[in-house]
Amino acid sequence: MPRGGGGPTIDEVAAAAGVSRASVSRVMNGHDTVSPDVVRRVREAADRLEYRPSRLARSLSLGRTNTVALVVPDLGNPLFQKILRGAMSAAAGHDYRVLVAETVEAALDESAVALEARQRCDALILASPRGTDAALRALLPQVEPVVLVNRQVPGLDVPTVRVDHASGVRGMVDHLVALGHRDLVYVAGPPSSASDAERRATLAEARERFPGLRVATVPGGSTVDEGYRCADAVLATGATGVVAYNDLVALGLLARLGETGVAVPGDVSVCGFDDVELARYAAPPLTTAAVPQAELGRRAWQLLHDRMARGADSRPLAVEPEGDVVTPAVTLRGSTGQVPPNRRLAVSSTNRAGRAITTPGDVRPSWAGADDGWVLDAGDGGVLARCSRGDDLPGVHSPRPFLHPVRSLAGVAMTVVSPVDHRHHYGVSTAVADVDGTTHWGGRTFVRDRGSTLLANHGRQRVAGSSVQDAGATLRLDVHWLDEHGGQQLAERRLLTAVAIPEVDAWALRWDGELRAGATDVTIGSPATNGRPGAGYGGMFWRLPSGTDADAIGPEGNVGEAVHGSTAPWVAVRRRDGDAWTTLVLVQTAERPDPWFTRVGDYVGVGPALAWDAVRTVPAGGSLTTDVVAAVVDRRLEPADAADVAALAVARLAAARAAA
C-alpha cells in the first residue's frame, strides 16, 4: 500500500510484478514492445499499490508533455468554451491534456501568445485566429504540429476544420426573405475576423439573388456589450430584419431593443449565429445558425493527433484543400416573424429612428388578433400597441396580460418590459402586490418584520376569453386571477378602448377593469399595508422607458415625485427621448380618485394605487372597478395643456363608447 512518505515507487511496482524497472516504464509509457503477460502483471501491481506515474518524470523521459494548447480570441464566448470541451474530451482518450490561452481579440499579440503556448506543449490548435494571412504564414511553421479552426491560409498545407459560415448566413437570409423582409441590416463582427469577411461576401451575394433586397451594415463586435451598444444604430437603418455576427451580439441587441420598447419579432426580427446555450433561453428565444461546437473541438483534436503521429514534417493525410467543413443548421425560434404589414409607422416624414411619422388625421385605431395576442392598428397599417397574453412570462414575475410596445404617433416608445432595475415590470398591466397573500406584482414580497423577501407566492392572470367590440375600437379580455396553487381568486372583465385625438397630435386609451369576487371576500393589500410606508403600489401600472429630463406634473402645480400620493384627477409624465418630447397623461374618472403611485427618479412609472395605506376588500359576490384614461402626446405639455388633453381624452372615449 502507499507509504506515508509520498506513495509507492516504480521500483516497488517492479518488485511486486516480478519484472524490471525498465519494463514498468515501458508499460506505463504505452510502448507496444512488452508482452501481454507483463503488461497485465504490471497493471495489476500498479492498481494494487495505487501507483500513479509522475507526468513530469514521464515528460522528461519521453521528450513530450502529453499536453496541447488551444489558443482562442475570447474565452468569454461560449462557442470557444464548447470547442475547448470537445477537444478536451477527445484528447483525454489518448491520455492528453488540453491547456487554453486567450488573445483577448488582440491580433497583434496573437503570434506571441501562440509561440509561448507552443513552447510549453507538444502541439497547437488555433481557433479563429485574428492575425493576417502574412502573420500566420510566418507563425505556423514555427509552431508545428498545428491545426486551424475556422481559418484557412492560402498557400499553406495546414490541417483545418472550419464552419461553412456562408451556408449559415445564406440560410438566415433565405428565412427572413421568406417571411417578407426586404430591408436587412448586418451587425458586423471584429474587423480582423476572417469569418466576418465571409459573412459580408455572402450578404453581398444575397443582393444579387434577391433583386430589391437592401442590406445595411453597422459596426458591432463579438460580445453582448457590443450588441447592446449598437442597437440605436440598428434602429436608425429602418431595417425589419437583423443578421447578427454571433449569438452574443444578438443577445445584447435583444436586451436593448426590449428596453427601448421595440417588439421582437413584431417590429424587428433578429437572427444570431452559433446557437450558444443561452440562445434558446433568450426572450424571445433566438433564431440562429446552429454550429456543432463541441464537434469542432473533437475534429480539431483528431486532425492534430494524426499530424503528431506522422510527425510535424509530414504532409497531412485525408485533408481536402478546403479542410474539414462543418455546415450549420438553421434553428428557428421566436425572435423572427413575418414582416409587419406596414413596416412604417408613418405616411409622410421620418423621425430620428428612421420611421415615418403617422399623419394624425389618418389614425383610426382598431384591435385585431395576432399570434401572440392582439394588435392595435393605427388605421394605416402602423401599430400603436400590442397586447400580449403573458402566458410565457417567468413564474417569478407573476405572469399576466400586458401592453407592450405602446408608442406615440411619432413612433416614440412609451413602455418597457423586464428592465434591468425591475425585471418583473411589464409595459402596462394590472399588477397587485398582495391578493389574499398571493402576489400578482412579481419579484420580491414585502413581509412585515422581515422586509423584502422572495417567496413562492406568485400568482397568474390567465386570459380565459376575448373579443373585439365597438367596430374594432374595444378589446375585451376575460381574465381569471389564480393564486400560486392555481385556485381562482378573482374574475375580471377588462375593456381596452382606443381613439385618435388628431387635433392635439395624440391618441388615447381607456382601461376599464371590473374585479369580481366569488363565494368569499378577497382582500387587496400592498407593501404599505404590510409595514412599508409610502409603498402603496398596486393596480393599473404603466412602466415607461428611462428618459432624459423626466418629470411628473399635477393640476395643483406639484412637480416630480411630489405628485406621489396625491389624489388629483390626473397626472402627467413628461420625458425627453433624444430630441423627442412626449407626455403621458393618466386620468381617473372616479368621483374619489385613488392616490397616485409615481416614480420619475430611479425609474419612470405611474399608476393609481388600490391599497395605498389601507387594505381594500372585494366582498363575496361583489366587485371593484377601475377606470383609467391614458393620452399619449408627442410634445411636452404644460399643466394647463395637460388638463385640456385630459378632459378631451375622457370626452372622446365616452363618445366612442356611446356611439357603439
KACOR-V207255 format. One record per backbone hydrogen bond with DSSP energy under -0.5 kcal/mol. CO is the residue of the C=O (numbers start at 1). NH is the residue of the N-H. If there is no record, write none. Layout:
<<CO;NH> <CO;NH>>
//
This chain:
<<3;6> <3;7> <9;13> <10;14> <11;15> <12;16> <13;17> <14;18> <14;19> <20;24> <21;25> <22;26> <23;27> <24;28> <25;29> <26;31> <27;30> <35;39> <36;40> <37;41> <38;42> <39;43> <40;44> <41;45> <42;46> <43;47> <44;48> <45;49> <46;50> <46;51> <54;58> <55;59> <56;60> <57;61> <58;62> <59;63> <59;64> <66;97> <67;122> <67;123> <68;99> <69;71> <69;125> <70;72> <70;101> <71;127> <72;103> <73;105> <74;77> <76;78> <77;80> <77;81> <78;82> <79;83> <80;84> <81;85> <82;86> <83;87> <84;88> <85;89> <86;90> <87;91> <88;92> <89;93> <90;93> <91;94> <91;96> <92;95> <97;68> <97;99> <99;70> <101;72> <103;106> <105;107> <106;109> <106;110> <107;110> <109;113> <110;114> <111;115> <112;116> <113;117> <114;118> <115;119> <116;120> <117;120> <117;121> <118;121> <123;69> <124;147> <125;71> <125;127> <126;128> <126;149> <132;136> <133;137> <134;138> <135;139> <136;140> <137;141> <139;142> <139;143> <140;143> <145;124> <147;126> <148;161> <149;128> <152;154> <153;156> <156;158> <159;148> <160;324> <161;150> <162;326> <163;165> <164;168> <165;169> <166;170> <167;171> <168;172> <169;173> <170;174> <171;175> <172;176> <173;177> <174;178> <175;179> <176;181> <177;180> <179;339> <182;184> <182;214> <183;240> <183;241> <184;216> <185;187> <185;243> <186;188> <186;218> <187;245> <188;221> <190;193> <193;197> <194;198> <195;199> <196;200> <197;201> <198;202> <199;203> <200;204> <201;205> <202;206> <203;207> <204;208> <205;209> <206;210> <209;211> <210;213> <214;184> <216;186> <218;188> <223;227> <224;228> <225;229> <226;230> <228;231> <230;234> <231;235> <232;236> <233;237> <234;237> <234;239> <235;238> <240;269> <241;185> <242;244> <242;271> <243;187> <246;250> <247;251> <248;252> <249;253> <250;254> <251;255> <252;256> <253;257> <254;258> <255;259> <256;260> <257;262> <258;261> <258;417> <261;263> <263;267> <263;268> <269;242> <270;287> <271;244> <273;247> <274;291> <276;279> <277;280> <278;281> <279;282> <279;286> <282;284> <285;335> <287;272> <288;290> <288;331> <289;274> <290;329> <291;293> <292;296> <293;297> <294;298> <295;299> <296;300> <297;301> <298;302> <299;303> <300;304> <301;305> <302;306> <303;307> <304;308> <305;309> <306;310> <307;311> <311;314> <318;320> <320;323> <323;325> <324;162> <326;164> <326;328> <329;290> <330;332> <331;288> <333;336> <335;270> <349;357> <351;354> <355;351> <356;358> <357;347> <357;348> <358;360> <359;362> <360;363> <366;377> <368;375> <370;373> <372;389> <373;370> <374;387> <375;368> <375;377> <376;384> <376;385> <377;366> <378;364> <381;342> <382;378> <384;407> <385;376> <386;388> <386;404> <387;374> <388;402> <390;393> <394;397> <395;398> <396;443> <399;461> <402;388> <402;404> <403;428> <405;386> <406;414> <406;415> <408;411> <409;358> <412;408> <416;427> <422;419> <422;425> <425;418> <427;429> <427;543> <428;403> <429;431> <429;541> <431;539> <432;440> <434;436> <434;525> <435;438> <438;435> <438;440> <439;459> <440;432> <445;447> <445;453> <447;450> <447;451> <451;447> <453;445> <453;455> <455;457> <457;439> <457;459> <460;462> <460;482> <462;464> <462;480> <465;478> <467;469> <467;476> <469;472> <469;474> <470;473> <472;367> <473;498> <474;469> <474;476> <475;496> <476;467> <477;479> <477;494> <478;464> <478;465> <479;481> <479;492> <480;462> <480;482> <481;489> <481;490> <482;460> <483;486> <487;483> <489;518> <490;481> <491;516> <492;479> <492;494> <493;514> <494;477> <495;497> <495;512> <496;475> <497;510> <499;508> <501;504> <501;506> <502;505> <505;634> <506;501> <507;632> <508;499> <509;511> <509;630> <510;497> <510;512> <511;628> <512;495> <513;515> <513;626> <514;493> <514;516> <515;624> <516;491> <518;621> <522;618> <523;436> <524;616> <525;434> <526;530> <527;532> <528;531> <531;533> <532;535> <535;527> <535;528> <536;611> <538;610> <539;431> <541;429> <541;543> <542;544> <542;606> <543;416> <544;604> <547;550> <548;576> <551;574> <552;560> <553;572> <554;557> <558;554> <559;562> <560;563> <561;564> <563;566> <566;596> <569;588> <570;555> <571;586> <572;553> <572;574> <573;584> <574;551> <575;577> <575;582> <576;548> <576;578> <577;579> <577;580> <580;577> <582;575> <583;585> <583;633> <584;573> <584;586> <585;631> <586;571> <587;589> <587;629> <591;593> <595;609> <596;565> <596;598> <597;607> <599;605> <603;605> <604;544> <605;599> <606;542> <607;597> <608;610> <609;612> <616;524> <617;619> <618;522> <619;622> <622;517> <624;515> <626;513> <627;589> <628;511> <629;587> <630;509> <631;585> <631;633> <632;507> <633;583> <633;635> <635;637> <638;642> <639;643> <640;644> <641;645> <642;646> <643;647> <644;648> <645;649> <646;650> <647;651> <648;652> <649;653> <650;654> <651;655> <652;656> <653;657> <654;658> <655;659> <656;660>>
//
